[in-house]
Amino acid sequence: MTLTWARRLLPALVLLALTAPVHGQSFRFPWWKDAQFTKDLSLTADQSARIDRVFQSTIALLRQKKEELDLQEAELSKLIAGNADESVVTRQVDKVEGIRASLNKTRTLMLLRMRQVLSPDQRIILNKLSEQWEQDHRRPHGDAKK
C-alpha cells in the first residue's frame, strides 16, 4: 500500500473507528443520515442536523489525535525493535497510552452528545437497531481483521 493511498483511506477508516461500538452502539456508518434509521427512529431533520454538528465539530480533533497516536506507536515500535532501555520504552508506552485514552475519551463524549440529542424512546430504539445491525454484520470467528 502506498503512503498516498493510505492517506486517502485514513478519513474513511477514522469514520469507521469513530462510529464503532460504545455501550451497545455498534454502527460503523453515519446512522443519523441513513434513510431507514431516520425513519425507524422518527429522527427529525433538526435532530439529524444537530447530531451531524456534534460529529463535525469533533472529527478534526479525533483525526489529529489518531495521527499523533499512529506517530507515537511507530516510535514505540522503533524503540522496541532497537532494543531501547526499558525506562525509555516505558515512557513511550505511557505517552502512547495517554494519547489513546484521550482519543477514546473524546470519541466517547462525542457519542454521548450525539445520543443526548435523542429522546429516551429514541435511545431505546437506537439500542435495538444497534443490536440488530451488529447481528447482521457480525463476522464469523475465522474472518477476524482480514
PyMOL commands that place a pseudoatom at each C-alpha (Angstrom):
pseudoatom trace, name=CA, resn=MET, resi=1, chain=A, elem=C, hetatm=0, pos=[0.000, 0.000, 0.000]
pseudoatom trace, name=CA, resn=THR, resi=2, chain=A, elem=C, hetatm=0, pos=[1.471, 3.364, -0.927]
pseudoatom trace, name=CA, resn=LEU, resi=3, chain=A, elem=C, hetatm=0, pos=[1.550, 6.249, 1.505]
pseudoatom trace, name=CA, resn=THR, resi=4, chain=A, elem=C, hetatm=0, pos=[-0.667, 8.380, -0.771]
pseudoatom trace, name=CA, resn=TRP, resi=5, chain=A, elem=C, hetatm=0, pos=[-3.286, 5.640, -0.936]
pseudoatom trace, name=CA, resn=ALA, resi=6, chain=A, elem=C, hetatm=0, pos=[-3.116, 5.195, 2.839]
pseudoatom trace, name=CA, resn=ARG, resi=7, chain=A, elem=C, hetatm=0, pos=[-3.665, 8.935, 3.372]
pseudoatom trace, name=CA, resn=ARG, resi=8, chain=A, elem=C, hetatm=0, pos=[-6.750, 8.825, 1.165]
pseudoatom trace, name=CA, resn=LEU, resi=9, chain=A, elem=C, hetatm=0, pos=[-8.074, 5.846, 3.072]
pseudoatom trace, name=CA, resn=LEU, resi=10, chain=A, elem=C, hetatm=0, pos=[-7.418, 7.309, 6.536]
pseudoatom trace, name=CA, resn=PRO, resi=11, chain=A, elem=C, hetatm=0, pos=[-10.535, 9.536, 6.716]
pseudoatom trace, name=CA, resn=ALA, resi=12, chain=A, elem=C, hetatm=0, pos=[-12.770, 6.556, 5.896]
pseudoatom trace, name=CA, resn=LEU, resi=13, chain=A, elem=C, hetatm=0, pos=[-11.023, 4.402, 8.473]
pseudoatom trace, name=CA, resn=VAL, resi=14, chain=A, elem=C, hetatm=0, pos=[-11.286, 7.135, 11.075]
pseudoatom trace, name=CA, resn=LEU, resi=15, chain=A, elem=C, hetatm=0, pos=[-15.007, 7.446, 10.327]
pseudoatom trace, name=CA, resn=LEU, resi=16, chain=A, elem=C, hetatm=0, pos=[-15.394, 3.707, 10.821]
pseudoatom trace, name=CA, resn=ALA, resi=17, chain=A, elem=C, hetatm=0, pos=[-13.465, 3.840, 14.060]
pseudoatom trace, name=CA, resn=LEU, resi=18, chain=A, elem=C, hetatm=0, pos=[-15.480, 6.778, 15.321]
pseudoatom trace, name=CA, resn=THR, resi=19, chain=A, elem=C, hetatm=0, pos=[-18.780, 5.059, 14.815]
pseudoatom trace, name=CA, resn=ALA, resi=20, chain=A, elem=C, hetatm=0, pos=[-17.581, 1.760, 16.254]
pseudoatom trace, name=CA, resn=PRO, resi=21, chain=A, elem=C, hetatm=0, pos=[-19.007, 0.084, 19.372]
pseudoatom trace, name=CA, resn=VAL, resi=22, chain=A, elem=C, hetatm=0, pos=[-19.657, 2.052, 22.527]
pseudoatom trace, name=CA, resn=HIS, resi=23, chain=A, elem=C, hetatm=0, pos=[-22.045, 0.585, 25.084]
pseudoatom trace, name=CA, resn=GLY, resi=24, chain=A, elem=C, hetatm=0, pos=[-24.399, -1.133, 22.701]
pseudoatom trace, name=CA, resn=GLN, resi=25, chain=A, elem=C, hetatm=0, pos=[-23.842, 1.163, 19.745]
pseudoatom trace, name=CA, resn=SER, resi=26, chain=A, elem=C, hetatm=0, pos=[-22.094, -0.865, 17.091]
pseudoatom trace, name=CA, resn=PHE, resi=27, chain=A, elem=C, hetatm=0, pos=[-22.838, 1.181, 14.000]
pseudoatom trace, name=CA, resn=ARG, resi=28, chain=A, elem=C, hetatm=0, pos=[-19.919, 1.749, 11.680]
pseudoatom trace, name=CA, resn=PHE, resi=29, chain=A, elem=C, hetatm=0, pos=[-21.556, 4.328, 9.454]
pseudoatom trace, name=CA, resn=PRO, resi=30, chain=A, elem=C, hetatm=0, pos=[-23.255, 7.741, 9.896]
pseudoatom trace, name=CA, resn=TRP, resi=31, chain=A, elem=C, hetatm=0, pos=[-26.571, 6.252, 11.027]
pseudoatom trace, name=CA, resn=TRP, resi=32, chain=A, elem=C, hetatm=0, pos=[-28.123, 9.699, 11.579]
pseudoatom trace, name=CA, resn=LYS, resi=33, chain=A, elem=C, hetatm=0, pos=[-28.011, 10.220, 7.787]
pseudoatom trace, name=CA, resn=ASP, resi=34, chain=A, elem=C, hetatm=0, pos=[-29.396, 6.808, 6.823]
pseudoatom trace, name=CA, resn=ALA, resi=35, chain=A, elem=C, hetatm=0, pos=[-32.984, 6.969, 5.492]
pseudoatom trace, name=CA, resn=GLN, resi=36, chain=A, elem=C, hetatm=0, pos=[-34.077, 3.728, 7.168]
pseudoatom trace, name=CA, resn=PHE, resi=37, chain=A, elem=C, hetatm=0, pos=[-32.587, 4.647, 10.541]
pseudoatom trace, name=CA, resn=THR, resi=38, chain=A, elem=C, hetatm=0, pos=[-34.071, 8.122, 10.306]
pseudoatom trace, name=CA, resn=LYS, resi=39, chain=A, elem=C, hetatm=0, pos=[-37.464, 6.561, 9.657]
pseudoatom trace, name=CA, resn=ASP, resi=40, chain=A, elem=C, hetatm=0, pos=[-37.147, 3.859, 12.337]
pseudoatom trace, name=CA, resn=LEU, resi=41, chain=A, elem=C, hetatm=0, pos=[-36.051, 6.418, 14.939]
pseudoatom trace, name=CA, resn=SER, resi=42, chain=A, elem=C, hetatm=0, pos=[-38.539, 9.087, 13.803]
pseudoatom trace, name=CA, resn=LEU, resi=43, chain=A, elem=C, hetatm=0, pos=[-35.466, 11.295, 13.666]
pseudoatom trace, name=CA, resn=THR, resi=44, chain=A, elem=C, hetatm=0, pos=[-36.318, 14.854, 12.736]
pseudoatom trace, name=CA, resn=ALA, resi=45, chain=A, elem=C, hetatm=0, pos=[-34.268, 16.876, 10.277]
pseudoatom trace, name=CA, resn=ASP, resi=46, chain=A, elem=C, hetatm=0, pos=[-33.261, 19.108, 13.188]
pseudoatom trace, name=CA, resn=GLN, resi=47, chain=A, elem=C, hetatm=0, pos=[-32.072, 16.136, 15.250]
pseudoatom trace, name=CA, resn=SER, resi=48, chain=A, elem=C, hetatm=0, pos=[-30.102, 14.754, 12.326]
pseudoatom trace, name=CA, resn=ALA, resi=49, chain=A, elem=C, hetatm=0, pos=[-28.501, 18.150, 11.742]
pseudoatom trace, name=CA, resn=ARG, resi=50, chain=A, elem=C, hetatm=0, pos=[-27.664, 18.522, 15.458]
pseudoatom trace, name=CA, resn=ILE, resi=51, chain=A, elem=C, hetatm=0, pos=[-26.080, 15.059, 15.571]
pseudoatom trace, name=CA, resn=ASP, resi=52, chain=A, elem=C, hetatm=0, pos=[-24.100, 15.861, 12.443]
pseudoatom trace, name=CA, resn=ARG, resi=53, chain=A, elem=C, hetatm=0, pos=[-22.885, 19.125, 14.018]
pseudoatom trace, name=CA, resn=VAL, resi=54, chain=A, elem=C, hetatm=0, pos=[-21.641, 17.170, 17.047]
pseudoatom trace, name=CA, resn=PHE, resi=55, chain=A, elem=C, hetatm=0, pos=[-19.837, 14.787, 14.721]
pseudoatom trace, name=CA, resn=GLN, resi=56, chain=A, elem=C, hetatm=0, pos=[-18.389, 17.537, 12.506]
pseudoatom trace, name=CA, resn=SER, resi=57, chain=A, elem=C, hetatm=0, pos=[-17.223, 19.583, 15.499]
pseudoatom trace, name=CA, resn=THR, resi=58, chain=A, elem=C, hetatm=0, pos=[-15.279, 16.605, 16.845]
pseudoatom trace, name=CA, resn=ILE, resi=59, chain=A, elem=C, hetatm=0, pos=[-13.961, 14.786, 13.758]
pseudoatom trace, name=CA, resn=ALA, resi=60, chain=A, elem=C, hetatm=0, pos=[-10.975, 17.094, 13.119]
pseudoatom trace, name=CA, resn=LEU, resi=61, chain=A, elem=C, hetatm=0, pos=[-9.755, 16.698, 16.694]
pseudoatom trace, name=CA, resn=LEU, resi=62, chain=A, elem=C, hetatm=0, pos=[-10.213, 12.932, 16.509]
pseudoatom trace, name=CA, resn=ARG, resi=63, chain=A, elem=C, hetatm=0, pos=[-8.249, 12.741, 13.263]
pseudoatom trace, name=CA, resn=GLN, resi=64, chain=A, elem=C, hetatm=0, pos=[-5.473, 14.827, 14.800]
pseudoatom trace, name=CA, resn=LYS, resi=65, chain=A, elem=C, hetatm=0, pos=[-5.328, 12.581, 17.863]
pseudoatom trace, name=CA, resn=LYS, resi=66, chain=A, elem=C, hetatm=0, pos=[-5.354, 9.475, 15.657]
pseudoatom trace, name=CA, resn=GLU, resi=67, chain=A, elem=C, hetatm=0, pos=[-2.420, 10.803, 13.626]
pseudoatom trace, name=CA, resn=GLU, resi=68, chain=A, elem=C, hetatm=0, pos=[-0.496, 11.553, 16.827]
pseudoatom trace, name=CA, resn=LEU, resi=69, chain=A, elem=C, hetatm=0, pos=[-1.300, 8.094, 18.172]
pseudoatom trace, name=CA, resn=ASP, resi=70, chain=A, elem=C, hetatm=0, pos=[-0.029, 6.478, 14.972]
pseudoatom trace, name=CA, resn=LEU, resi=71, chain=A, elem=C, hetatm=0, pos=[3.199, 8.504, 15.093]
pseudoatom trace, name=CA, resn=GLN, resi=72, chain=A, elem=C, hetatm=0, pos=[3.842, 7.664, 18.728]
pseudoatom trace, name=CA, resn=GLU, resi=73, chain=A, elem=C, hetatm=0, pos=[3.040, 3.978, 18.201]
pseudoatom trace, name=CA, resn=ALA, resi=74, chain=A, elem=C, hetatm=0, pos=[5.538, 3.937, 15.321]
pseudoatom trace, name=CA, resn=GLU, resi=75, chain=A, elem=C, hetatm=0, pos=[8.130, 5.500, 17.613]
pseudoatom trace, name=CA, resn=LEU, resi=76, chain=A, elem=C, hetatm=0, pos=[7.387, 2.872, 20.251]
pseudoatom trace, name=CA, resn=SER, resi=77, chain=A, elem=C, hetatm=0, pos=[7.857, 0.124, 17.681]
pseudoatom trace, name=CA, resn=LYS, resi=78, chain=A, elem=C, hetatm=0, pos=[11.214, 1.606, 16.693]
pseudoatom trace, name=CA, resn=LEU, resi=79, chain=A, elem=C, hetatm=0, pos=[12.322, 1.734, 20.309]
pseudoatom trace, name=CA, resn=ILE, resi=80, chain=A, elem=C, hetatm=0, pos=[11.338, -1.880, 20.878]
pseudoatom trace, name=CA, resn=ALA, resi=81, chain=A, elem=C, hetatm=0, pos=[12.949, -3.028, 17.630]
pseudoatom trace, name=CA, resn=GLY, resi=82, chain=A, elem=C, hetatm=0, pos=[16.098, -1.128, 18.586]
pseudoatom trace, name=CA, resn=ASN, resi=83, chain=A, elem=C, hetatm=0, pos=[16.206, -2.824, 21.983]
pseudoatom trace, name=CA, resn=ALA, resi=84, chain=A, elem=C, hetatm=0, pos=[15.975, 0.531, 23.788]
pseudoatom trace, name=CA, resn=ASP, resi=85, chain=A, elem=C, hetatm=0, pos=[16.374, 0.795, 27.523]
pseudoatom trace, name=CA, resn=GLU, resi=86, chain=A, elem=C, hetatm=0, pos=[13.277, -0.301, 29.440]
pseudoatom trace, name=CA, resn=SER, resi=87, chain=A, elem=C, hetatm=0, pos=[12.824, 3.116, 31.060]
pseudoatom trace, name=CA, resn=VAL, resi=88, chain=A, elem=C, hetatm=0, pos=[12.748, 4.791, 27.623]
pseudoatom trace, name=CA, resn=VAL, resi=89, chain=A, elem=C, hetatm=0, pos=[10.231, 2.243, 26.330]
pseudoatom trace, name=CA, resn=THR, resi=90, chain=A, elem=C, hetatm=0, pos=[8.130, 2.688, 29.472]
pseudoatom trace, name=CA, resn=ARG, resi=91, chain=A, elem=C, hetatm=0, pos=[7.983, 6.469, 28.971]
pseudoatom trace, name=CA, resn=GLN, resi=92, chain=A, elem=C, hetatm=0, pos=[6.940, 5.953, 25.351]
pseudoatom trace, name=CA, resn=VAL, resi=93, chain=A, elem=C, hetatm=0, pos=[4.272, 3.416, 26.349]
pseudoatom trace, name=CA, resn=ASP, resi=94, chain=A, elem=C, hetatm=0, pos=[2.912, 5.960, 28.828]
pseudoatom trace, name=CA, resn=LYS, resi=95, chain=A, elem=C, hetatm=0, pos=[2.829, 8.578, 26.078]
pseudoatom trace, name=CA, resn=VAL, resi=96, chain=A, elem=C, hetatm=0, pos=[1.072, 6.230, 23.628]
pseudoatom trace, name=CA, resn=GLU, resi=97, chain=A, elem=C, hetatm=0, pos=[-1.500, 5.129, 26.193]
pseudoatom trace, name=CA, resn=GLY, resi=98, chain=A, elem=C, hetatm=0, pos=[-2.171, 8.713, 27.286]
pseudoatom trace, name=CA, resn=ILE, resi=99, chain=A, elem=C, hetatm=0, pos=[-2.922, 9.690, 23.693]
pseudoatom trace, name=CA, resn=ARG, resi=100, chain=A, elem=C, hetatm=0, pos=[-5.053, 6.565, 23.221]
pseudoatom trace, name=CA, resn=ALA, resi=101, chain=A, elem=C, hetatm=0, pos=[-7.026, 7.360, 26.385]
pseudoatom trace, name=CA, resn=SER, resi=102, chain=A, elem=C, hetatm=0, pos=[-7.578, 10.939, 25.242]
pseudoatom trace, name=CA, resn=LEU, resi=103, chain=A, elem=C, hetatm=0, pos=[-8.737, 9.753, 21.815]
pseudoatom trace, name=CA, resn=ASN, resi=104, chain=A, elem=C, hetatm=0, pos=[-11.170, 7.264, 23.352]
pseudoatom trace, name=CA, resn=LYS, resi=105, chain=A, elem=C, hetatm=0, pos=[-12.472, 9.828, 25.841]
pseudoatom trace, name=CA, resn=THR, resi=106, chain=A, elem=C, hetatm=0, pos=[-13.089, 12.379, 23.090]
pseudoatom trace, name=CA, resn=ARG, resi=107, chain=A, elem=C, hetatm=0, pos=[-14.831, 9.760, 20.943]
pseudoatom trace, name=CA, resn=THR, resi=108, chain=A, elem=C, hetatm=0, pos=[-16.988, 8.521, 23.823]
pseudoatom trace, name=CA, resn=LEU, resi=109, chain=A, elem=C, hetatm=0, pos=[-18.044, 12.044, 24.764]
pseudoatom trace, name=CA, resn=MET, resi=110, chain=A, elem=C, hetatm=0, pos=[-18.915, 12.731, 21.126]
pseudoatom trace, name=CA, resn=LEU, resi=111, chain=A, elem=C, hetatm=0, pos=[-21.130, 9.644, 21.066]
pseudoatom trace, name=CA, resn=LEU, resi=112, chain=A, elem=C, hetatm=0, pos=[-22.725, 10.671, 24.357]
pseudoatom trace, name=CA, resn=ARG, resi=113, chain=A, elem=C, hetatm=0, pos=[-23.516, 14.124, 22.964]
pseudoatom trace, name=CA, resn=MET, resi=114, chain=A, elem=C, hetatm=0, pos=[-24.993, 12.528, 19.858]
pseudoatom trace, name=CA, resn=ARG, resi=115, chain=A, elem=C, hetatm=0, pos=[-27.227, 10.280, 21.971]
pseudoatom trace, name=CA, resn=GLN, resi=116, chain=A, elem=C, hetatm=0, pos=[-28.313, 13.247, 24.106]
pseudoatom trace, name=CA, resn=VAL, resi=117, chain=A, elem=C, hetatm=0, pos=[-29.980, 14.740, 21.035]
pseudoatom trace, name=CA, resn=LEU, resi=118, chain=A, elem=C, hetatm=0, pos=[-32.353, 11.759, 21.041]
pseudoatom trace, name=CA, resn=SER, resi=119, chain=A, elem=C, hetatm=0, pos=[-35.389, 11.310, 23.250]
pseudoatom trace, name=CA, resn=PRO, resi=120, chain=A, elem=C, hetatm=0, pos=[-35.356, 8.447, 25.773]
pseudoatom trace, name=CA, resn=ASP, resi=121, chain=A, elem=C, hetatm=0, pos=[-37.665, 6.438, 23.476]
pseudoatom trace, name=CA, resn=GLN, resi=122, chain=A, elem=C, hetatm=0, pos=[-35.383, 7.053, 20.502]
pseudoatom trace, name=CA, resn=ARG, resi=123, chain=A, elem=C, hetatm=0, pos=[-32.388, 5.852, 22.540]
pseudoatom trace, name=CA, resn=ILE, resi=124, chain=A, elem=C, hetatm=0, pos=[-34.184, 2.596, 23.284]
pseudoatom trace, name=CA, resn=ILE, resi=125, chain=A, elem=C, hetatm=0, pos=[-34.950, 2.130, 19.593]
pseudoatom trace, name=CA, resn=LEU, resi=126, chain=A, elem=C, hetatm=0, pos=[-31.356, 3.031, 18.677]
pseudoatom trace, name=CA, resn=ASN, resi=127, chain=A, elem=C, hetatm=0, pos=[-30.073, 0.361, 21.068]
pseudoatom trace, name=CA, resn=LYS, resi=128, chain=A, elem=C, hetatm=0, pos=[-32.345, -2.221, 19.428]
pseudoatom trace, name=CA, resn=LEU, resi=129, chain=A, elem=C, hetatm=0, pos=[-31.291, -1.133, 15.945]
pseudoatom trace, name=CA, resn=SER, resi=130, chain=A, elem=C, hetatm=0, pos=[-27.669, -1.325, 17.050]
pseudoatom trace, name=CA, resn=GLU, resi=131, chain=A, elem=C, hetatm=0, pos=[-28.089, -4.868, 18.330]
pseudoatom trace, name=CA, resn=GLN, resi=132, chain=A, elem=C, hetatm=0, pos=[-29.786, -5.912, 15.092]
pseudoatom trace, name=CA, resn=TRP, resi=133, chain=A, elem=C, hetatm=0, pos=[-27.136, -4.191, 12.976]
pseudoatom trace, name=CA, resn=GLU, resi=134, chain=A, elem=C, hetatm=0, pos=[-24.401, -5.950, 14.952]
pseudoatom trace, name=CA, resn=GLN, resi=135, chain=A, elem=C, hetatm=0, pos=[-26.057, -9.332, 14.416]
pseudoatom trace, name=CA, resn=ASP, resi=136, chain=A, elem=C, hetatm=0, pos=[-26.484, -8.670, 10.701]
pseudoatom trace, name=CA, resn=HIS, resi=137, chain=A, elem=C, hetatm=0, pos=[-22.865, -7.527, 10.266]
pseudoatom trace, name=CA, resn=ARG, resi=138, chain=A, elem=C, hetatm=0, pos=[-21.041, -9.838, 12.661]
pseudoatom trace, name=CA, resn=ARG, resi=139, chain=A, elem=C, hetatm=0, pos=[-18.009, -11.545, 11.146]
pseudoatom trace, name=CA, resn=PRO, resi=140, chain=A, elem=C, hetatm=0, pos=[-17.561, -15.267, 11.519]
pseudoatom trace, name=CA, resn=HIS, resi=141, chain=A, elem=C, hetatm=0, pos=[-14.794, -16.154, 14.004]
pseudoatom trace, name=CA, resn=GLY, resi=142, chain=A, elem=C, hetatm=0, pos=[-12.385, -17.132, 11.224]
pseudoatom trace, name=CA, resn=ASP, resi=143, chain=A, elem=C, hetatm=0, pos=[-12.740, -13.742, 9.479]
pseudoatom trace, name=CA, resn=ALA, resi=144, chain=A, elem=C, hetatm=0, pos=[-11.108, -11.575, 12.126]
pseudoatom trace, name=CA, resn=LYS, resi=145, chain=A, elem=C, hetatm=0, pos=[-9.457, -8.498, 10.562]
pseudoatom trace, name=CA, resn=LYS, resi=146, chain=A, elem=C, hetatm=0, pos=[-8.513, -9.587, 7.097]
for i in range(1, 146): cmd.bond("trace and resi %d" % i, "trace and resi %d" % (i + 1))
show_as sticks, trace
zoom trace
